[in-house]
Amino acid sequence: MLRTSPSVLADTGPLVALFDKTDHYHAQAMAFIGQFEGGLVSNWVVVTEVCYLLEFSVAAQLDFLRWIAQGGLKLVELEEPALQHIPHAMDKYRDRPMDLADASLMVLSMQTGIRDIITFDSDFDFYRLPDRSKLKNQFTQMRKR
């Protein structure tokens, strides 16, 4: 697959922070978006979770959905095998516990080959892909610069 710019998976936390000015991570999420030149990729599981967490404001939910429609976030449908991998991953990491959105992002990584993520969730430091590699958190990388 030929990409002209890097793509990263987007977890729920940074997306909520973008649209909630009172969020502790709002400034960090805005700084990342301001300098990032690639594409953000996610799925409907994450979008649903973001809308739920933005439920305090219909305006914030609408701004988020309009941002997606304008190309702010590329949504990739999970393929059929995801239904086999997601329960397996959630069971494997039940001690964390791994939620549906996290499991869907791990499966999306397997499906797309994208190995970078933006997340505030430290559980991604423990999750492993089938080849035992982990996703590289671009927020961690940004703090090291």
C-alpha positions in Angstrom: 0.0 0.0 0.0 1.5 3.4 -1.1 1.0 6.2 1.4 2.0 9.8 0.8 1.9 10.7 4.4 1.9 8.6 7.6 -1.3 7.3 9.2 -1.8 6.8 12.9 -4.7 5.1 14.7 -6.7 7.4 16.9 -8.0 6.2 20.2 -10.9 7.7 22.1 -9.1 9.9 24.6 -7.3 12.2 22.2 -10.5 12.6 20.1 -12.5 13.6 23.2 -9.7 16.0 24.2 -9.9 17.7 20.9 -13.5 18.6 21.3 -13.7 19.1 25.1 -11.8 22.3 26.0 -12.1 21.4 29.7 -10.3 18.0 29.2 -6.9 17.8 30.9 -5.3 16.7 27.6 -6.9 19.3 25.4 -3.8 21.4 24.8 -1.7 18.3 24.1 -4.2 17.0 21.6 -4.5 20.3 19.9 -0.7 20.6 19.7 -0.4 17.2 18.1 -3.1 17.9 15.5 -1.5 21.3 14.8 1.8 19.7 13.8 0.7 16.3 12.4 0.8 16.1 8.6 -0.5 12.5 8.3 -3.9 10.9 8.4 -5.9 9.8 11.5 -7.6 6.5 11.2 -10.2 4.8 13.4 -13.4 2.9 13.4 -17.1 3.2 14.4 -16.5 1.6 17.8 -14.2 4.5 18.7 -16.6 7.1 17.2 -19.4 5.7 19.3 -17.4 5.9 22.5 -16.3 9.5 21.7 -19.9 10.6 21.2 -20.9 8.9 24.4 -18.1 10.7 26.3 -19.1 14.0 24.7 -22.7 13.6 25.7 -22.5 16.6 28.0 -22.7 18.8 24.8 -24.7 18.1 21.6 -22.6 21.0 20.0 -19.4 19.1 20.8 -20.8 15.9 19.4 -21.9 17.7 16.2 -18.5 19.4 15.8 -16.8 16.0 16.2 -19.1 14.4 13.5 -18.7 17.3 11.1 -14.9 17.2 11.6 -15.0 13.5 10.6 -17.2 14.3 7.5 -14.7 17.0 6.5 -11.9 14.5 6.5 -10.5 14.9 10.0 -10.7 11.2 10.6 -10.7 8.3 8.2 -13.1 5.5 9.3 -12.1 2.0 8.3 -14.7 -0.8 8.6 -13.5 -3.8 10.6 -13.4 -6.9 8.4 -15.3 -10.1 9.3 -12.4 -11.8 11.1 -12.4 -9.0 13.7 -15.3 -10.7 15.4 -13.0 -13.7 16.1 -10.0 -11.6 17.2 -11.8 -9.0 19.4 -13.2 -11.5 22.0 -9.8 -13.3 22.0 -7.9 -10.1 22.7 -10.4 -9.0 25.4 -10.1 -12.4 27.1 -6.3 -12.4 26.9 -6.1 -8.9 28.5 -9.0 -9.2 30.9 -6.7 -8.3 33.8 -6.2 -4.8 32.4 -9.2 -5.0 31.3 -9.2 -4.4 27.6 -12.4 -2.7 26.4 -14.1 -3.0 23.0 -12.6 0.2 21.6 -9.0 -0.9 22.5 -9.6 -4.3 21.1 -11.0 -2.9 17.9 -7.9 -0.7 17.4 -5.6 -3.6 17.9 -7.6 -5.5 15.2 -7.6 -2.5 13.0 -3.8 -2.3 13.3 -3.6 -6.0 12.2 -6.0 -5.2 9.3 -4.3 -2.1 8.0 -0.7 -2.5 9.0 -0.7 0.8 10.9 1.6 0.5 13.9 1.4 4.0 15.3 -1.4 5.3 17.6 -2.3 8.4 19.5 -3.6 7.5 22.9 -3.5 8.5 26.5 -4.2 4.9 27.5 -1.1 3.3 29.1 -2.7 -0.2 28.5 -1.4 0.1 24.9 2.1 -0.3 26.5 1.1 -3.9 27.4 -1.0 -5.0 24.4 0.8 -7.0 21.8 0.0 -7.8 18.2 0.3 -11.5 17.0 4.0 -10.9 16.1 4.6 -9.7 19.8 5.2 -6.1 18.6 3.3 -3.2 20.2 1.8 -0.1 18.8 4.0 3.0 19.0 2.3 5.9 20.8 3.0 9.1 19.0 2.1 11.2 22.1 4.9 9.4 24.0 7.2 10.2 21.1 6.1 13.9 21.1 7.0 14.3 24.8 10.5 13.0 24.1 11.2 15.7 21.5 
